[in-house]
Amino acid sequence: RRAARQIWILLKPFIKFLIPGTLILMCTEVSWGFWYGQVQALPFIGQKKGSPAALMAEASRSCILMFVWFLFNKPLDDLGDTLMDNSQVFFTLGLRDSVMRSILRQDREYFDLHQAGVLQERLNRDTGMLAGNIIQQPKRCMSLFVRLITKFGYMYAKSSSLFWKAVLIPVPATCILAYAGVELVRKLNRKIHMVNEVAAAGTIDVLKDMTTVRQFAMEAMEQEKYSVTNLFRRTLQRRLDT
């Protein structure tokens, strides 16, 4: 609770940007859903009854409308992303300052138990991940939820019978596969994070004690240790990419 309270203190100044940015992105997602539906409907104009000139004029008007719609919607979308991204950048900087201040207040015994490489990894990488999860994940979830509702509503309005046929099989199957995939990715990410901490800690220790390494001719052994860690990291990264 104490950590969450400290994070809230750092995040509070940027709420005035986060809320408008999220609302703007939700509105643009609704607009993109209808825009995409209208674009997909353009080829069906040619199947209507009427003279070729009249159908071409209707298609031209629809294309112009879609183009103007895009010109208004795209800057709004960029504005929402900019508000969120700037908030994340400055929140990350404040978070790193807070973490560094906390590290400097620790007792000397703390640094005997925690290696410098691990602390550096948490100061640089973990703070960036935390800021991304706090700011980008809610935005992404709300945007995707709005997009889903909008497109479902548009599809249902066009054809209720085709809507159920198109949704009943793909959506549950996609949800199951996505859940399984996300769990696997989380597990691999945790392993990669631990290996990165070990690699960073070992590298900094070797660089700090380079004189000792040279005196005892341990260059080959240290290189082999780092190569093994790096090989394990590459194997995990390949699994994650796959």
Backbone hydrogen bonds, N-H to C=O, Kabsch-Sander energy under -0.5 kcal/mol:
donor,donor_aa,acceptor,acceptor_aa,energy
5,R,1,R,-2.4
6,Q,2,R,-2.0
7,I,3,A,-2.4
8,W,4,A,-2.4
9,I,5,R,-1.9
10,L,6,Q,-1.6
11,L,7,I,-2.1
12,K,8,W,-2.3
14,F,11,L,-1.8
15,I,12,K,-1.5
17,F,14,F,-1.3
18,L,14,F,-2.4
19,I,15,I,-2.5
21,G,17,F,-2.0
22,T,18,L,-2.6
23,L,19,I,-2.4
24,I,20,P,-2.7
25,L,21,G,-2.1
26,M,22,T,-2.2
27,C,23,L,-2.2
28,T,24,I,-2.5
29,E,25,L,-2.1
30,V,26,M,-1.9
31,S,27,C,-2.2
32,W,28,T,-3.0
33,G,29,E,-2.0
34,F,30,V,-1.7
35,W,31,S,-2.6
36,Y,32,W,-2.9
37,G,33,G,-1.7
38,Q,34,F,-2.4
39,V,35,W,-2.2
40,Q,36,Y,-2.4
41,A,37,G,-1.3
42,L,38,Q,-0.6
42,L,39,V,-1.1
44,F,41,A,-1.0
45,I,42,L,-1.7
46,G,43,P,-0.9
47,Q,44,F,-1.0
48,K,45,I,-1.4
55,L,51,S,-2.4
56,M,52,P,-2.5
57,A,53,A,-2.2
58,E,54,A,-2.2
59,A,55,L,-2.5
60,S,56,M,-2.4
61,R,57,A,-2.4
62,S,58,E,-2.3
63,C,59,A,-2.3
64,I,60,S,-2.5
65,L,61,R,-2.5
66,M,62,S,-2.4
67,F,63,C,-2.2
68,V,64,I,-2.7
69,W,65,L,-2.6
70,F,66,M,-2.3
71,L,67,F,-2.2
72,F,68,V,-1.6
73,N,69,W,-2.4
74,K,70,F,-2.7
76,L,72,F,-1.0
77,D,73,N,-2.3
78,D,74,K,-2.5
79,L,75,P,-2.4
80,G,76,L,-2.3
81,D,77,D,-2.2
82,T,78,D,-2.5
83,L,79,L,-2.3
84,M,80,G,-2.0
85,D,81,D,-2.9
86,N,82,T,-2.6
87,S,83,L,-1.7
88,Q,84,M,-2.2
89,V,85,D,-2.4
90,F,86,N,-2.3
91,F,87,S,-2.3
92,T,88,Q,-2.4
93,L,89,V,-1.9
94,G,90,F,-2.2
95,L,91,F,-2.4
96,R,92,T,-2.5
97,D,93,L,-2.1
98,S,94,G,-2.1
99,V,95,L,-2.6
100,M,96,R,-2.7
101,R,97,D,-2.3
102,S,98,S,-2.1
103,I,99,V,-2.5
104,L,100,M,-2.2
105,R,101,R,-0.8
106,Q,103,I,-1.4
110,Y,107,D,-0.8
111,F,107,D,-0.7
111,F,108,R,-0.8
112,D,108,R,-0.6
112,D,109,E,-0.6
113,L,109,E,-1.2
114,H,110,Y,-1.5
115,Q,113,L,-0.5
119,L,115,Q,-2.0
120,Q,116,A,-2.5
121,E,117,G,-2.2
122,R,118,V,-2.3
123,L,119,L,-2.3
124,N,120,Q,-2.3
125,R,121,E,-1.9
126,D,121,E,-1.5
127,T,122,R,-0.9
128,G,124,N,-0.9
129,M,125,R,-2.2
130,L,126,D,-2.7
131,A,127,T,-2.4
132,G,128,G,-2.1
133,N,129,M,-2.5
134,I,130,L,-2.4
135,I,131,A,-2.2
136,Q,132,G,-1.7
137,Q,132,G,-1.2
139,K,135,I,-1.1
140,R,136,Q,-2.8
141,C,137,Q,-2.8
142,M,138,P,-2.6
143,S,139,K,-2.4
144,L,140,R,-2.5
145,F,141,C,-2.3
146,V,142,M,-2.4
147,R,143,S,-2.4
148,L,144,L,-2.5
149,I,145,F,-2.5
150,T,146,V,-2.6
151,K,147,R,-2.5
152,F,148,L,-2.5
153,G,149,I,-2.7
154,Y,150,T,-2.4
155,M,151,K,-2.6
156,Y,152,F,-2.7
157,A,153,G,-2.2
158,K,154,Y,-1.6
159,S,155,M,-2.4
163,F,159,S,-1.7
164,W,160,S,-1.6
165,K,161,S,-1.5
166,A,162,L,-2.4
167,V,163,F,-1.4
168,L,164,W,-2.3
169,I,165,K,-0.5
171,V,167,V,-1.4
173,A,169,I,-1.6
174,T,170,P,-2.7
175,C,171,V,-2.4
176,I,172,P,-2.3
177,L,173,A,-2.4
178,A,174,T,-2.8
179,Y,175,C,-2.4
180,A,176,I,-2.3
181,G,177,L,-2.6
182,V,178,A,-2.8
183,E,179,Y,-2.2
184,L,180,A,-1.9
185,V,181,G,-2.5
186,R,182,V,-2.6
187,K,183,E,-2.0
188,L,184,L,-2.3
189,N,185,V,-2.6
190,R,186,R,-2.2
191,K,187,K,-1.9
192,I,188,L,-2.8
193,H,189,N,-2.4
194,M,190,R,-2.1
195,V,191,K,-2.4
196,N,192,I,-2.5
197,E,193,H,-2.0
198,V,194,M,-2.2
199,A,195,V,-2.8
200,A,196,N,-2.6
201,A,197,E,-2.6
202,G,198,V,-2.6
203,T,199,A,-2.4
204,I,200,A,-2.2
205,D,201,A,-2.1
206,V,202,G,-2.2
207,L,203,T,-2.4
208,K,204,I,-2.4
209,D,205,D,-2.0
210,M,207,L,-0.9
213,V,209,D,-2.3
214,R,210,M,-2.4
215,Q,211,T,-2.3
216,F,212,T,-2.0
217,A,214,R,-1.1
218,M,213,V,-2.6
222,E,218,M,-2.5
223,Q,219,E,-2.4
224,E,220,A,-2.2
225,K,221,M,-2.3
226,Y,222,E,-2.3
227,S,223,Q,-2.3
228,V,224,E,-2.2
229,T,225,K,-2.0
230,N,226,Y,-2.6
231,L,227,S,-2.5
232,F,228,V,-2.3
233,R,229,T,-2.1
234,R,230,N,-2.4
235,T,231,L,-2.2
236,L,232,F,-2.2
237,Q,233,R,-2.4
238,R,234,R,-2.3
239,R,235,T,-2.0
240,L,236,L,-2.4
241,D,237,Q,-2.7
242,T,238,R,-2.4
